[in-house]
Amino acid sequence: MTSVSRVLAGWLTPVALLAVPAALCGRAADGLWLGLTWALVPLIVLGLQAGPRPGPAGGGRDERGSLFPVVTLLLTVGVLLWANIALAGDVAVWLRAPRWQGIVVTAVAGWLLTAWRPLRRTAPLLLSVALVAAVAPLLQVAWAVGLGPIAAWDRVATQAAFRFPPASPWVTTGRSLATAHGRAPLVFDEVHRLTAPAGGTLRARTLDGTRPAEIEWTLTPGQSVTLRAGDELVPGGTLRLRFEADKRVPGAPASGMAWAEAPPRRWLDRVGLLVTLLVGAAALLRAGLTLRLPRHGAGFVAGGLLVAFAWAQAWAVYAVLQSPDLFLGGVALERLLGLPGAALFAEPWRRTLQAFLLVAGLAAFLASSVALRARLGALDPTGGGEIGSDPGLWAGLFGGAALASLWPVDPWALTLLALGGAGCALGPAALYPPPPGRAALATTAGAVGLLVFATFAAAQLRGTGGALLGTAIGYPALVGAPAGALVLWLGRGRAG
Amino acid sequence: MRPVSTRSTGVVLLWLLLAGFLVLGALPNQTASIRLGGLSVLWWYGGLLAPALGTLVAIRWLADSPPRDE
């Protein structure tokens, strides 16, 4: 059971759990692909027989003495912790608390759990807590809405437009534009009056005839400004704004049908995502390990992934139905940890259900921290698992991740970067292991794969596009993993 | 040549489930958008059928056989 819970907890980090509903909200077809690959890829990786059969304990080490996989996985775990702690900071800001509070709570709790030996076997318990705490608000929302998930999906898919609900906090009290930090531009589809409850400076790009112009207003508290269709708010503003009820949400799909029937991205992008997750899962779940799953173990892993995907779908549908304002500025992960439907529940139920969601997120993070620590410890070349039990090392890891999280980042992009990098370094050898006694070949292939991955990942910063090249830059594992596999194949050929 | 194991069968079936989603999305005339029982065909497959079948495949084919007496 422990190995099953470690697989689930290591794979189902809070960022991953929220990335699927966020993708479903943003573009249904792409979200389905992400969720399906996220649910099936670990099963594929665990199903691939690689390496020698282990001893009766159920898990074992395939390679010893090589520092390369240890260092690679250590960096991967660090980046994954960074992504999840940064998400905690985003959630704190979204819930109107200081960013550092979310960061400190999660980082300290995670470090304590990994440092205190008696708490290291709590992953199954934490996963169970996360499951109950996430499902309870979902059932409550479904009951309050009075629609099952399929009927709710149908309701969303037949909406004429996504409009601000009158009870939305963006309408009643207003929110800071800094919290709408998604990637979508804030372009208005119709005339919209914005009010600044506390005053401040608002900048927008408008069309002056056919010529674009940038206008800046200095608003006194309570003063309003009216924007026309096609006008766009300049990103980077921190002004608190109130929007009008029943007006279209800027950045939302044109209608429910447009949301449900938007064509998926190019197939090459979908293959890029699949390869990234496949090699990432190979690195994270089985590089250097041979995991044996009995029938009930395989069932638990598959069932856990199925439940997580089902939760993500239902949560996304109810969130879009009850809180279409989550489209404002693009769907960000932290907004999905807020309870949808401002008018659905009265206090104190609303606060209680919100607390359930936060407990679910924290429990999932703690479970993944325990699982990742155990994963790294199992790879320790000294054989004693010292890396997994060094409190100083883990304090440094959590401390560094917490410090880096003070600056907002895209947690999902970081997670993909970590999985892609680890996948290119360790994935090919995990899926296509070199002959016994040739660990150096795996290291060489991993180094080449990682180098190619890093080169293309660095090109992301330049933002260069193009069809094939653009996909390779967007998903560098699409190039890095085959490069590593090629080195492995050539090395095997020479050995033969 | 390595023998085809039950795991290999399971892995192939899981790949087919993933490929099915890509094929469904590539069908002409937006076939995947057709609504059946309030849900699009794509969502029936990608959100319900394929994950459920994946779970069944994992239970049936991916588990290790119990160790033989040695």
HADDOCK unambig.tbl for C-alpha pairs under 7 A between the chains (distance, minus, plus):
assign (segid A and resid 32 and name CA) (segid B and resid 46 and name CA) 5.92 0.50 0.50
assign (segid A and resid 32 and name CA) (segid B and resid 47 and name CA) 6.35 0.50 0.50
assign (segid A and resid 36 and name CA) (segid B and resid 46 and name CA) 6.35 0.50 0.50
assign (segid A and resid 36 and name CA) (segid B and resid 51 and name CA) 6.60 0.50 0.50
assign (segid A and resid 40 and name CA) (segid B and resid 14 and name CA) 6.85 0.50 0.50
assign (segid A and resid 40 and name CA) (segid B and resid 54 and name CA) 6.62 0.50 0.50
assign (segid A and resid 43 and name CA) (segid B and resid 58 and name CA) 6.81 0.50 0.50
assign (segid A and resid 44 and name CA) (segid B and resid 11 and name CA) 5.32 0.50 0.50
assign (segid A and resid 44 and name CA) (segid B and resid 14 and name CA) 6.63 0.50 0.50
assign (segid A and resid 47 and name CA) (segid B and resid 7 and name CA) 5.54 0.50 0.50
assign (segid A and resid 47 and name CA) (segid B and resid 11 and name CA) 5.95 0.50 0.50
assign (segid A and resid 47 and name CA) (segid B and resid 62 and name CA) 5.40 0.50 0.50
assign (segid A and resid 48 and name CA) (segid B and resid 7 and name CA) 6.88 0.50 0.50
assign (segid A and resid 48 and name CA) (segid B and resid 8 and name CA) 6.92 0.50 0.50
assign (segid A and resid 48 and name CA) (segid B and resid 11 and name CA) 6.90 0.50 0.50
assign (segid A and resid 150 and name CA) (segid B and resid 38 and name CA) 6.52 0.50 0.50
assign (segid A and resid 150 and name CA) (segid B and resid 39 and name CA) 6.50 0.50 0.50
assign (segid A and resid 151 and name CA) (segid B and resid 38 and name CA) 6.64 0.50 0.50
assign (segid A and resid 154 and name CA) (segid B and resid 38 and name CA) 5.34 0.50 0.50
assign (segid A and resid 154 and name CA) (segid B and resid 39 and name CA) 6.37 0.50 0.50
assign (segid A and resid 261 and name CA) (segid B and resid 33 and name CA) 5.88 0.50 0.50
assign (segid A and resid 292 and name CA) (segid B and resid 64 and name CA) 6.17 0.50 0.50
assign (segid A and resid 293 and name CA) (segid B and resid 63 and name CA) 5.46 0.50 0.50
assign (segid A and resid 293 and name CA) (segid B and resid 64 and name CA) 5.64 0.50 0.50
assign (segid A and resid 294 and name CA) (segid B and resid 63 and name CA) 5.02 0.50 0.50
assign (segid A and resid 294 and name CA) (segid B and resid 64 and name CA) 5.21 0.50 0.50
assign (segid A and resid 295 and name CA) (segid B and resid 59 and name CA) 5.89 0.50 0.50
assign (segid A and resid 295 and name CA) (segid B and resid 63 and name CA) 4.49 0.50 0.50
assign (segid A and resid 295 and name CA) (segid B and resid 64 and name CA) 6.69 0.50 0.50
assign (segid A and resid 298 and name CA) (segid B and resid 58 and name CA) 5.88 0.50 0.50
assign (segid A and resid 298 and name CA) (segid B and resid 59 and name CA) 5.65 0.50 0.50
assign (segid A and resid 298 and name CA) (segid B and resid 62 and name CA) 6.52 0.50 0.50
assign (segid A and resid 298 and name CA) (segid B and resid 63 and name CA) 5.48 0.50 0.50
assign (segid A and resid 299 and name CA) (segid B and resid 55 and name CA) 6.82 0.50 0.50
assign (segid A and resid 299 and name CA) (segid B and resid 58 and name CA) 6.37 0.50 0.50
assign (segid A and resid 299 and name CA) (segid B and resid 59 and name CA) 4.84 0.50 0.50
assign (segid A and resid 302 and name CA) (segid B and resid 55 and name CA) 4.90 0.50 0.50
assign (segid A and resid 302 and name CA) (segid B and resid 58 and name CA) 6.33 0.50 0.50
assign (segid A and resid 303 and name CA) (segid B and resid 55 and name CA) 6.12 0.50 0.50
assign (segid A and resid 306 and name CA) (segid B and resid 51 and name CA) 6.11 0.50 0.50
assign (segid A and resid 306 and name CA) (segid B and resid 52 and name CA) 6.96 0.50 0.50
